[in-house]
Amino acid sequence: MTGTEGTGRNASRRAVVAAAGATCLAAALAACGDSGDASQPPKDDTSAPDSGGDGGDGGDGAGAALAAAADIPVGGGKVFPDQKVVVTQPTEGEFRAYASICTHQGAALNEVTGGTINCPLHGSRFAIADGSVKKGPATQPLPGKKVTVDGDSIKLG
């Protein structure tokens, strides 16, 4: 009786462990997969970047100075994590702003180098000039934000 009982118990234990492993694997694959809605960009009130503008839509941090224009390098940019925005200067005197959240899986974008805004999670890269995807896995561009230059200050809104 001991031999059969032990085998049954081990088989049950194996089945439970296998089922738990399969469940964890399925959850991990679902989290890493690119399944339709997960790749959609976050909703935003503005549909395109604006290098000038009226400056008064009252959005998140609108009108607040982010940085001095001199702090944004030509051909590069700077990420502002607290405001969830990245500001770029593709050519001298042309400033653009985008949401700093990757459109692939929602990770925070962390750097601007080599003419692209980069995601540390899966390596997506976005163009500093228009927010378009330069390298996947992201398939959607970054949503634009309105930015204005007031004297030497760069402001959202």
MARBA-3410 file (N, C-alpha, C, O; in Angstrom, 1 decimal):
157
0.8,-1.2,0.0,0.0,0.0,0.0,0.9,1.2,0.0,0.5,2.2,-0.6 ~ 2.0,1.2,0.7,2.9,2.4,0.7,3.4,2.7,-0.6,3.5,3.9,-1.0 ~ 3.8,1.7,-1.4,4.4,2.0,-2.8,3.4,2.7,-3.7,3.8,3.6,-4.4 ~ 2.2,2.2,-3.8,1.2,2.8,-4.7,0.8,4.2,-4.2,0.6,5.1,-5.0 ~ 0.6,4.3,-2.9,0.2,5.6,-2.3,1.3,6.6,-2.6,0.9,7.8,-3.0
2.5,6.3,-2.4,3.6,7.3,-2.7,3.7,7.7,-4.1,3.9,8.8,-4.4 ~ 3.5,6.7,-5.0,3.5,7.0,-6.5,2.4,8.0,-6.8,2.6,8.9,-7.6 ~ 1.2,7.7,-6.3,0.1,8.6,-6.6,0.3,10.0,-6.0,0.0,11.0,-6.7 ~ 0.9,10.1,-4.8,1.1,11.4,-4.2,2.2,12.2,-5.1,2.0,13.3,-5.3 ~ 3.2,11.5,-5.5,4.3,12.1,-6.3,3.7,12.6,-7.7,4.0,13.6,-8.2
2.8,11.7,-8.2,2.2,12.1,-9.5,1.3,13.3,-9.3,1.4,14.2,-10.2 ~ 0.6,13.4,-8.3,-0.2,14.6,-8.0,0.6,15.8,-7.8,0.3,16.9,-8.3 ~ 1.7,15.7,-7.0,2.6,16.8,-6.8,3.2,17.3,-8.1,3.3,18.5,-8.3 ~ 3.6,16.3,-9.0,4.2,16.7,-10.3,3.1,17.4,-11.1,3.5,18.4,-11.8 ~ 1.9,17.0,-11.1,0.8,17.6,-11.8,0.6,19.1,-11.4,0.4,20.0,-12.2
0.6,19.2,-10.1,0.4,20.6,-9.5,1.6,21.5,-9.9,1.3,22.6,-10.3 ~ 2.8,21.0,-9.7,4.0,21.8,-10.1,4.0,22.1,-11.6,4.2,23.3,-12.0 ~ 3.6,21.2,-12.4,3.6,21.4,-13.9,2.5,22.4,-14.2,2.8,23.3,-15.1 ~ 1.4,22.3,-13.6,0.3,23.3,-13.9,0.7,24.7,-13.5,0.4,25.6,-14.2 ~ 1.3,24.8,-12.3,1.7,26.1,-11.8,2.8,26.7,-12.7,2.7,27.9,-13.1
3.7,25.9,-13.2,4.7,26.3,-14.1,4.1,26.8,-15.4,4.5,27.8,-16.0 ~ 3.2,26.0,-16.0,2.5,26.4,-17.2,1.8,27.7,-17.1,1.8,28.6,-18.0 ~ 1.1,27.9,-15.9,0.4,29.2,-15.7,1.3,30.4,-15.6,1.1,31.4,-16.2 ~ 2.5,30.2,-14.9,3.5,31.3,-14.9,4.1,31.6,-16.2,4.3,32.7,-16.6 ~ 4.3,30.5,-17.0,4.9,30.7,-18.3,3.9,31.5,-19.2,4.3,32.4,-20.0
2.6,31.1,-19.2,1.6,31.8,-20.0,1.5,33.2,-19.6,1.4,34.1,-20.5 ~ 1.5,33.5,-18.3,1.5,34.9,-17.9,2.7,35.7,-18.3,2.5,36.9,-18.7 ~ 3.8,35.1,-18.2,5.1,35.8,-18.7,5.0,36.1,-20.2,5.4,37.2,-20.6 ~ 4.6,35.1,-21.0,4.5,35.3,-22.4,3.5,36.4,-22.8,3.7,37.1,-23.7 ~ 2.4,36.4,-22.1,1.3,37.4,-22.3,1.9,38.8,-22.0,1.5,39.7,-22.8
2.6,38.9,-21.0,3.2,40.2,-20.6,4.2,40.7,-21.6,4.3,41.9,-21.8 ~ 5.0,39.8,-22.2,6.0,40.2,-23.2,5.5,40.2,-24.6,6.1,40.8,-25.5 ~ 4.3,39.7,-24.9,3.8,39.6,-26.2,3.3,41.0,-26.7,3.0,41.9,-25.9 ~ 3.2,41.1,-28.0,2.7,42.3,-28.6,1.3,42.0,-29.2,1.1,41.7,-30.3 ~ 0.3,42.2,-28.3,-1.0,41.8,-28.7,-2.0,43.0,-28.8,-2.7,43.4,-27.9
-2.0,43.5,-30.0,-3.0,44.5,-30.4,-3.0,45.7,-29.5,-2.2,46.6,-29.6 ~ -4.0,45.7,-28.5,-4.2,46.9,-27.7,-3.0,47.3,-26.8,-2.8,48.5,-26.6 ~ -2.2,46.4,-26.4,-1.0,46.7,-25.6,0.0,47.6,-26.4,0.8,48.3,-25.8 ~ 0.0,47.5,-27.7,0.9,48.3,-28.5,0.3,49.6,-28.9,1.0,50.4,-29.5 ~ -0.9,49.9,-28.5,-1.5,51.2,-28.9,-0.9,52.3,-28.0,-0.6,52.1,-26.8
-0.6,53.5,-28.6,0.0,54.6,-27.8,-1.0,55.1,-26.8,-2.2,55.0,-26.9 ~ -0.5,55.7,-25.7,-1.4,56.3,-24.7,-2.2,57.4,-25.4,-1.7,58.1,-26.2 ~ -3.4,57.6,-24.9,-4.2,58.6,-25.5,-3.7,60.0,-25.0,-3.3,60.1,-23.9 ~ -3.8,60.9,-25.9,-3.3,62.3,-25.7,-4.1,63.3,-26.4,-4.7,62.9,-27.5 ~ -4.3,64.4,-25.8,-5.2,65.5,-26.5,-4.6,66.0,-27.7,-5.3,66.5,-28.6
-3.2,66.0,-27.9,-2.6,66.6,-29.1,-2.2,65.4,-30.0,-1.8,64.4,-29.5 ~ -2.4,65.6,-31.3,-2.1,64.6,-32.2,-0.7,64.8,-32.9,-0.2,63.8,-33.5 ~ -0.1,65.9,-32.8,1.2,66.1,-33.4,2.0,67.1,-32.6,1.5,68.0,-31.9 ~ 3.3,67.0,-32.7,4.2,68.0,-32.0,4.0,69.4,-32.6,3.6,69.5,-33.8 ~ 4.3,70.4,-31.8,4.1,71.7,-32.3,5.3,72.5,-31.8,5.6,72.5,-30.6
6.0,73.2,-32.7,7.2,73.9,-32.3,6.9,75.3,-31.9,7.8,76.1,-31.6 ~ 5.7,75.7,-32.0,5.2,77.0,-31.5,3.8,76.9,-31.1,3.3,75.7,-31.2 ~ 3.1,77.9,-30.8,1.7,77.7,-30.5,1.2,78.7,-29.5,1.8,79.6,-29.1 ~ -0.1,78.5,-29.3,-0.8,79.5,-28.4,-0.5,79.4,-27.0,-0.6,80.3,-26.2 ~ 0.0,78.2,-26.5,0.6,78.0,-25.2,-0.5,78.0,-24.1,-0.1,78.2,-22.9
-1.7,77.8,-24.4,-2.7,77.9,-23.2,-3.7,76.9,-23.2,-4.9,77.2,-23.1 ~ -3.4,75.6,-23.3,-4.5,74.6,-23.3,-4.8,74.1,-21.9,-5.7,73.3,-21.7 ~ -4.0,74.5,-20.9,-4.2,74.2,-19.5,-4.0,72.7,-19.2,-4.5,72.2,-18.1 ~ -3.2,72.0,-20.0,-2.9,70.6,-19.8,-1.9,70.4,-18.6,-1.6,71.3,-17.9 ~ -1.4,69.2,-18.5,-0.5,68.8,-17.4,0.8,69.6,-17.5,1.6,69.4,-18.3
0.9,70.5,-16.5,2.1,71.4,-16.4,2.2,72.4,-17.5,3.2,73.0,-17.7 ~ 1.1,72.8,-18.1,1.1,73.7,-19.2,1.6,75.1,-18.7,1.2,75.5,-17.6 ~ 2.5,75.7,-19.5,3.1,77.0,-19.1,4.2,76.9,-18.1,4.9,77.9,-18.0 ~ 4.5,75.8,-17.5,5.6,75.6,-16.6,6.9,75.5,-17.4,7.0,74.7,-18.3 ~ 7.9,76.2,-17.0,9.2,76.1,-17.7,9.9,74.8,-17.4,10.0,74.4,-16.2
10.3,74.1,-18.4,11.0,72.8,-18.2,12.5,73.0,-18.1,13.1,72.4,-17.3 ~ 13.0,73.8,-19.0,14.4,74.0,-19.1,14.8,75.3,-19.9,13.9,75.9,-20.6 ~ 16.0,75.6,-19.9,16.5,76.7,-20.8,16.7,76.1,-22.2,17.1,74.9,-22.3 ~ 16.5,76.8,-23.2,16.7,76.3,-24.6,18.1,75.8,-24.7,18.3,74.8,-25.4 ~ 19.1,76.4,-24.1,20.5,76.0,-24.2,20.7,74.7,-23.6,21.8,74.0,-23.9
19.8,74.2,-22.7,20.0,72.8,-22.1,19.6,71.7,-23.0,19.9,70.5,-22.7 ~ 18.9,72.0,-24.2,18.5,71.0,-25.1,19.5,71.0,-26.3,19.5,71.9,-27.0 ~ 20.3,70.0,-26.4,21.3,70.0,-27.5,20.7,69.9,-28.9,19.8,69.2,-29.1 ~ 21.4,70.6,-29.8,21.0,70.5,-31.2,21.3,69.0,-31.7,22.3,68.5,-31.5 ~ 20.3,68.4,-32.3,20.4,67.0,-32.8,20.2,66.0,-31.7,20.5,64.8,-31.8
19.7,66.5,-30.5,19.5,65.6,-29.4,18.3,66.0,-28.6,17.3,66.6,-29.2 ~ 18.3,65.8,-27.3,17.1,66.1,-26.5,17.4,65.8,-25.0,18.5,65.3,-24.7 ~ 16.3,65.9,-24.3,16.4,65.6,-22.8,15.1,65.1,-22.4,14.0,65.6,-22.7 ~ 15.1,64.0,-21.5,13.9,63.4,-20.9,13.7,64.1,-19.6,14.6,64.3,-18.8 ~ 12.4,64.4,-19.4,11.9,65.0,-18.1,11.0,64.0,-17.5,9.8,64.0,-17.7
11.5,63.0,-16.7,10.7,61.9,-16.1,9.5,62.4,-15.3,8.4,61.8,-15.3 ~ 9.7,63.4,-14.5,8.6,63.9,-13.6,7.4,64.4,-14.4,6.3,64.2,-14.0 ~ 7.7,65.0,-15.5,6.6,65.6,-16.4,6.2,64.6,-17.5,5.2,64.8,-18.2 ~ 6.9,63.4,-17.5,6.6,62.4,-18.6,6.6,63.0,-20.0,5.7,62.7,-20.8 ~ 7.7,63.7,-20.2,7.9,64.4,-21.5,9.3,64.3,-21.9,10.2,64.4,-21.1
9.6,64.3,-23.2,10.9,64.4,-23.7,10.9,65.6,-24.7,10.0,65.7,-25.5 ~ 11.9,66.5,-24.6,12.0,67.6,-25.5,13.2,67.4,-26.4,14.3,67.1,-25.9 ~ 13.1,67.7,-27.7,14.2,67.5,-28.6,14.4,68.8,-29.4,13.5,69.7,-29.5 ~ 15.6,68.9,-30.0,15.9,70.0,-30.9,16.6,69.4,-32.1,17.8,69.3,-32.2 ~ 15.7,69.0,-33.1,16.3,68.3,-34.3,17.2,69.2,-35.1,18.3,68.7,-35.5
16.9,70.4,-35.2,17.7,71.4,-35.9,17.8,72.7,-35.0,16.8,72.9,-34.2 ~ 18.8,73.5,-35.2,18.9,74.6,-34.3,17.7,75.5,-34.3,17.2,76.0,-35.3 ~ 17.1,75.8,-33.1,16.0,76.6,-32.9,14.6,75.9,-33.1,13.6,76.6,-32.9 ~ 14.6,74.7,-33.5,13.4,73.9,-33.7,13.2,72.9,-32.5,14.0,72.0,-32.4 ~ 12.2,73.2,-31.7,12.0,72.3,-30.5,10.7,71.5,-30.6,9.7,72.0,-31.1
10.8,70.2,-30.3,9.7,69.3,-30.3,9.5,68.7,-28.9,10.5,68.6,-28.2 ~ 8.3,68.2,-28.6,8.1,67.5,-27.4,7.2,66.3,-27.6,6.3,66.4,-28.5 ~ 7.4,65.2,-26.9,6.7,64.0,-27.0,6.4,63.4,-25.6,7.2,63.7,-24.7 ~ 5.4,62.6,-25.5,5.2,61.8,-24.3,6.4,60.9,-24.2,6.9,60.3,-25.2 ~ 7.0,60.8,-23.0,8.2,59.9,-22.8,7.8,58.5,-22.3,8.6,57.9,-21.5
6.7,58.0,-22.8,6.3,56.6,-22.5,6.3,55.8,-23.8,5.7,56.2,-24.8 ~ 7.0,54.7,-23.8,7.1,53.9,-25.0,5.8,53.4,-25.4,5.0,52.9,-24.6 ~ 5.5,53.4,-26.7,4.2,53.0,-27.2,4.1,51.4,-27.3,3.1,50.9,-27.7 ~ 5.2,50.7,-27.1,5.2,49.3,-27.1,4.6,48.7,-25.9,3.6,48.0,-25.9 ~ 5.2,48.9,-24.7,4.8,48.3,-23.5,4.6,49.3,-22.3,4.4,48.9,-21.2
4.7,50.6,-22.6,4.5,51.6,-21.6,5.7,51.9,-20.7,5.5,52.5,-19.7 ~ 6.9,51.5,-21.1,8.1,51.8,-20.3,8.5,53.3,-20.4,8.2,53.9,-21.4 ~ 9.1,53.8,-19.4,9.6,55.1,-19.4,10.8,55.2,-20.3,11.8,54.5,-20.2 ~ 10.8,56.1,-21.3,11.9,56.4,-22.2,13.0,57.0,-21.3,12.7,57.8,-20.5 ~ 14.3,56.7,-21.6,15.3,57.1,-20.6,16.5,57.9,-21.2,17.2,58.5,-20.4
16.6,58.0,-22.5,17.7,58.7,-23.1,17.5,59.2,-24.5,16.6,58.6,-25.2 ~ 18.2,60.2,-24.9,18.2,60.7,-26.3,19.6,60.7,-26.8,20.5,61.4,-26.3 ~ 19.9,59.8,-27.7,21.3,59.7,-28.3,21.2,59.3,-29.7,20.3,58.6,-30.2 ~ 22.2,59.8,-30.5,22.3,59.4,-31.9,21.1,59.7,-32.7,20.8,59.0,-33.7 ~ 20.4,60.8,-32.4,19.2,61.2,-33.2,17.9,60.4,-32.8,16.9,60.6,-33.5
17.9,59.6,-31.8,16.7,58.9,-31.4,16.4,59.0,-29.9,17.3,59.2,-29.1 ~ 15.2,58.8,-29.6,14.7,58.7,-28.2,14.6,57.2,-27.9,13.9,56.5,-28.7 ~ 15.2,56.8,-26.8,15.4,55.3,-26.7,14.7,54.7,-25.5,14.5,55.4,-24.4 ~ 14.2,53.5,-25.7,13.5,52.8,-24.6,14.4,51.7,-24.1,15.0,50.9,-24.8 ~ 14.6,51.7,-22.8,15.6,50.7,-22.2,15.0,49.3,-22.1,15.7,48.3,-21.9
13.7,49.1,-22.2,13.0,47.8,-22.0,13.2,46.8,-23.1,13.8,45.7,-22.9 ~ 12.8,47.2,-24.3,13.0,46.3,-25.4,13.7,46.9,-26.6,13.8,46.3,-27.7 ~ 14.3,48.1,-26.4,15.2,48.7,-27.4,14.5,49.5,-28.5,15.1,49.8,-29.5 ~ 13.2,49.8,-28.4,12.6,50.7,-29.4,13.3,52.0,-29.4,13.8,52.5,-28.4 ~ 13.3,52.6,-30.6,13.9,53.9,-30.9,13.0,54.8,-31.7,12.3,54.3,-32.6
12.9,56.0,-31.3,11.9,57.0,-32.0,12.7,58.2,-32.5,13.7,58.6,-31.8 ~ 12.4,58.7,-33.7,13.0,59.8,-34.3,12.8,61.1,-33.5,11.7,61.4,-33.0 ~ 13.9,61.9,-33.3,13.7,63.2,-32.5,13.0,64.2,-33.3,12.4,65.1,-32.7 ~ 12.9,64.1,-34.6,12.3,65.1,-35.4,10.7,65.0,-35.5,10.0,66.0,-35.5 ~ 10.2,63.8,-35.4,8.8,63.6,-35.5,8.2,62.5,-34.6,7.0,62.3,-34.7
9.0,61.8,-33.8,8.5,60.8,-32.9,8.2,59.5,-33.6,7.7,58.6,-32.9 ~ 8.5,59.4,-34.9,8.2,58.1,-35.6,9.1,57.0,-35.1,10.2,57.2,-34.6 ~ 8.7,55.8,-35.3,9.4,54.6,-34.9,10.6,54.4,-35.9,10.4,54.3,-37.1 ~ 11.8,54.4,-35.3,13.0,54.1,-36.1,13.4,52.6,-36.0,14.0,52.1,-36.9 ~ 13.1,52.0,-34.8,13.5,50.6,-34.5,12.4,50.1,-33.6,12.1,50.7,-32.5
11.9,48.9,-33.9,10.9,48.3,-33.0,11.5,47.6,-31.9,12.7,47.6,-31.7 ~ 10.6,47.0,-31.1,9.3,46.4,-31.4,8.2,47.4,-31.4,7.1,47.0,-31.9 ~ 8.3,48.6,-31.0,7.2,49.6,-31.1,6.7,49.7,-32.5,7.6,49.7,-33.4 ~ 5.4,49.9,-32.7,4.9,50.1,-34.1,4.2,51.5,-34.2,3.9,51.9,-35.3 ~ 3.9,52.1,-33.1,3.2,53.4,-33.1,4.2,54.5,-32.7,5.1,54.3,-31.8
4.0,55.7,-33.3,4.9,56.8,-33.0,4.6,57.4,-31.6,3.5,57.0,-31.0 ~ 5.5,58.2,-31.0,5.2,58.8,-29.8,4.2,59.9,-29.9,4.2,60.7,-30.9 ~ 3.2,60.1,-29.0,2.3,61.2,-29.1,3.0,62.5,-28.9,3.8,62.6,-28.0 ~ 2.7,63.5,-29.7,3.3,64.8,-29.6,2.7,65.6,-28.4,1.5,65.4,-28.0 ~ 3.5,66.5,-27.9,3.0,67.5,-26.9,3.3,68.9,-27.4,4.2,69.0,-28.2
2.6,69.8,-27.0,2.8,71.2,-27.4,3.9,71.8,-26.6,4.0,71.6,-25.4 ~ 4.8,72.5,-27.2,5.9,73.1,-26.6,6.1,74.5,-27.1,5.9,74.7,-28.3 ~ 6.5,75.5,-26.3,6.7,76.8,-26.7,8.1,77.3,-26.2,8.6,76.8,-25.2 ~ 8.7,78.2,-26.9,9.9,78.8,-26.4,9.5,80.3,-26.1,9.1,81.0,-27.0 ~ 9.8,80.6,-24.9,9.5,82.0,-24.4,10.8,82.6,-23.9,11.3,82.3,-22.8
11.4,83.4,-24.8,12.8,83.9,-24.5,13.7,82.7,-24.5,13.9,82.2,-25.6 ~ 14.4,82.4,-23.4,15.3,81.3,-23.4,14.6,80.1,-22.7,15.3,79.0,-22.5 ~ 13.4,80.2,-22.3,12.7,79.1,-21.6,11.8,78.2,-22.5,11.2,78.7,-23.4 ~ 11.9,76.9,-22.2,11.1,76.0,-23.0,9.9,75.6,-22.0,10.2,75.2,-20.9 ~ 8.7,75.8,-22.5,7.5,75.5,-21.7,6.6,74.5,-22.4,6.5,74.5,-23.6
5.9,73.7,-21.6,4.8,72.9,-22.2,3.6,73.7,-22.4,3.4,74.7,-21.6 ~ 2.8,73.4,-23.4,1.6,74.1,-23.6,1.4,75.0,-24.6,0.4,75.6,-24.8
END
